[in-house]
Amino acid sequence: MTFAPYQSVKAILGPTNTGKTYFAIERMLAHPTGMIGLPLRLLAREVYTRVVERVGEQAVALVTGEERIVPARPRYWVCTVEAMPMDIHVDCVAIDEIQTAIDFDRGHVFTDRLLNARGSQETLLLGAATMAPVIRKLLPNADIVDRPRFSQLTYAGSRKISRQPARSAIVAFSARQVYAIAELIRRERGGAAVVMGALSPRTRNAQVELYQNGDVDFLVATDAIGMGLNLDIHHVAFADDTKFDGHQSRPLTAAELGQIAGRAGRHARNGTFGVTGGTEGFDEEMVVALETHDFEPVKVLQWRNNRLDYSSIPALLDSLEKPPESRSLTRVPVATDQRALEFVARNEAGKLARGLDGARLLWECCQIPDYQGISPANHGEIVTRIYSDLKRIGTVSEDWIAEQVRFCDNASGDIDTLSNRIKQIRTWTFVANRKNWLADPSHWREKTRDIEDRLSDALHERLTQRFVDRRTSVLLRHLKDKRMASPEINERGEVRLEGHLIGTLEGFRFTLSRNDGDVDTKGLRAAADHVVAPEIHNRADRLAGAPNEEFVLATDGRLRWKGDIVAELIEGDALYRPRILMLADETLTGVDLERVQDRLALWLRHHINTVLESVMALEAPADLDGAARGIAFQLYEHLGLLPRAQVADEVKALDQDVRGKMRKLGIKFGAYHIFLPLALKPAPRELALILFALKNGGIRQPGVTDIPHIVLSGRTSFLVDPEVDSRLYEIAGFKVAGKRAVRVDILERLADIIRPLIALDPSRHQGEVPVGAAEGNGFRVTVEMTSLLGCSGEDFASILTSLGYRVKRTPKVVVPVAAEASAEAPALDEVLAENPAVPEVVAEAPVEAVVAEVEPAPLALEGEIPATTIIEAEPAVVADAAPAEPEFDEIWFPGGKRPDAKRGEHRRRPEGENRQRPQAKRRPEGEVQDLSKAQHLNPKAKFEPRGRNDNRKFDKPRDERPKFDKPRTEKREAKFDPDSPFAKLAALRNKSAE
């Protein structure tokens, strides 16, 4: 590198945002060759990329401590200041951020380049205006050019961290502070990028890109942003105003604060600065200095002798201690490389440094940066091992460096672990980029570079996971950039924006996906609503024109459109006119809301009129008048199902013509109910349940959503739930009978089966007696009945009891089984065939006629037997037979009938009375008898007997009491008619016993 006369040196000085670096790049590219020295590897990479875009990759070289890209014949060199090759001749040389010459650690290197690096045609020194006085002293012939700031910088005072404006950089001076602030901003504002000097350049680049592309609106950084980073920052907030500079904790100077605060505002956009996080506000003098960029000038630069004596280690150390000749320069404190040299000089490796080459190689090894920040002794041991290998075997041991590199090759762990590994691998990346230090330098450059990149990417990912809510950042960016892609909504309603789950959209309601630590849900919600607003509008358009088939009213009273809940029914002014409550966010407003409500209301009216068409026709039937019209309207009010007893008198007064008109309207007159068969289908009953529940207890009461499922299952009866309102069962088309609910139409079919059995007189019937027929207006329970209702035993008995039937139980005669076959066996079979056993049905409800209990009956007419008096027959006494459980024959009777009265017996009529019964008016075909008005369905109150041991007194003497009232003192032997089947059975049994 040539040394030009001083008049070829230009010092371009000024505050930040003056375009100094841009000017230097343009001037360098204006020359055939050039070199620029930059303070940061990160900035060097940025400038290298920009120059490559202008002149091509083969014309540009990149040289840093950890990276070396040198094509065959480069024209331009982009370097860090420490890595600038001083032996290359170029036309233009530029040194950026020359004010770094005051730094204790690196300042002497910048001072050396300021004094010694020159281009053959032009030299540019770029830095702060505070450097003007010292440059005039050291370079009196240099041309100093002041460049004004493009924008204004003003003080904004103090503001909480969570209240900082968007596009702010919050500055702290320790990793602990940076992480704490970034965590707070993530919770409050969605996330922040993190920039620290300890991060690898690749990680810093990725974090800066996160901020620059708008993924986050906040940057939390150390003073690393004060040098060389061109960021779109509108406001800089200082969370601290003191820093540890490696030697002591001290307040920042006004010039240092100005260098950082000046990053706010780019080009013509003005910027602001302030304080936050408990930092005291700046005094007026400081504010004026920062706003006007008027700082104390630099008086002294750090310096170290660059003319070193390599004859021996002591001579080298002496040359490093040489003092400067100018009073504007001061000897730098002992640096890391000098401490490493002193460490090696004290051990055995120092003896290897013989001659100029040995000392020069040792000094090169000592200049390995201490990226890890370890103790001087540990760093000295690394230098000692590398130097020893180079002197003894000519290269660094492959096994040793492989072990060091392998230890770093692990991308797992937290932020601190990854940061430490990056620091370690940077050391081996630096070693791999030294000339002739490794046997295969290309392999190790690629290896170490790959590991550093992967660790940097992993660290960037950990930082992003911890300090950035990607979902929130994407939402905020979508608000600012209208060109972003629309959100994606899948079939499950999940809303994703650039792959991030934002929330779930069901119908017109958006549910924000919650993340751990979300605090500013109001702001997130507003951003998310803005994202989904277009989709809400589109859905409103589609619903307003949707066909009826796309709407469904569910059992819970909610309206669904294409499977999504959009509204629910609430109580209205009338039974058949419920109101619609929209289930939508505030995003659905104005015209869209009105159109959706009108469409749903129109569909609901159509749905009710269609499903309950037969019921709606009864509101005001034109063909009916008087009582018939009243009955029809009551059916309308009761949703198509009305207990017959409620209108028994009105029905009784109807003539057959009127009944015919009512049947044409679909009305059926059943034994227990008057109803519309078409309205008993599952769909009408489900809708009827919803409409009834809205007016009686609400749609959320027990049973409203469960009963329709039972209706759809086809069950004819089931146990009732005591917590469910019994009226709901009635509305659903079931009658609560005992413990069970029985479907209304099934109940009518049961009445149709029982009616002919009650009317049948087996003694006068010709041909085969129907199954279930019994004497005395009674019937036995048959399989057909139990199968029809889907229950038997106590459940079935409870149903019959609730319908007004009463049971008479008489013991069955137990027929003994012969031990051996006899000649009379066929006779036994014949007897059994003539007397089939009836399956036992145990009544669940209290039965009035109980075995061995006698009810005193009211005075009866002469010749009549009380209907509830039952005489218990004694079973036959069988010798040596084990007692068995008694079996009973159960016969059910209508409650008002007399089971012991003989059919055909009538009271004697007076002479002259017409014995022929008047002809009754014939019932029209298809109409059943009104059993609700029958005498047996309305039994009179019966006398309740007292207990057996209640010392009751009798009016008659003991001898005049009925025989069955006398207490039994001894067992009587059963006597049978010799011609009866029971006598034959007893004879067979006695014979077998003998």
ABEGO torsion letter per residue (X at the ends): XBBBBAAABBBBBEBBGAGAAAAAAAAAAABABBBBBBABAAAAAAAAAAAAAAAEAAABBBBBAABBBBBABBABBBBBAAABBAABBBABBBBBGAAAAABAAAAAAAAAAAAABBBAABBBBBEBAAAAAAAAAABAABBBBBBBBABBBBBAEBBBAAABBBGBBBBBABAAAAAAAAAAAAAAAGEBBBBBAABBAAAAAAAAAAAAAGABABBBBBAAAABGBBBBBABBBBABABBBAGABBBBBBAAAAAAAAAABEBEABBBBBBBBGGBBBBBAAAAAAAAAGBBBBBABBBBBBABBBAABAAAAAAAAABBBABAABBBBBBBAAAAAAAAAAABAAAAABBEAAAAAAAAAAAABBBAAGBBAAAAAAAAAAAAAAAAAAGBBBAAAAAAAAAAABBABEBAAAAAAAAAAAAAAAAAAABBGABABAAAAAAAAAAAAAAAAAAAAAAAAAAABBAAAAAAAAAAABAABBBBBBBAAGBBBBGGBBAEBBBEABBBBBBBBGBABAAAAAAAAAAAAAAAAAAAAAAAAABBAAABBBBAAGBBBBGGBBABBBBBBABAABBBBBBBBBAABBEAAAAAAAAAAAAAAAAAAAAAAAAAAAAABBAABBEAAAAAAAAAAAAGGBBBAAAAAAAAAABBAAAAAAAAAAGBBBBAABBBBAAAABAAAAAAAAAAAAAABGEAABBGAAAAAAAAAAGBABBBBBAABBAAAAAAAGBBBBEABBBBAAAAAAAAAAAAAAAABBAAABBEBBBBGBBBGGBBBBBAAAAAAAGBBEAAAAAAAAAAGBBBBBBBBBBBBBBABBBAAAAAAAAAAAABBBBBBBBBABBBABBBGBBBBBBBBBBGBBBAABBBBBBBBBBBGBBBBBBBBBBBBBBAABBAABBBGBBBBBBBGBBABBBBBBBBBBGBBBBAAABAAABBBBBBBBBBAAAGBBBABBAAABBAAABBBABBBBBBBBAABAAAAAAAAAAAAAX
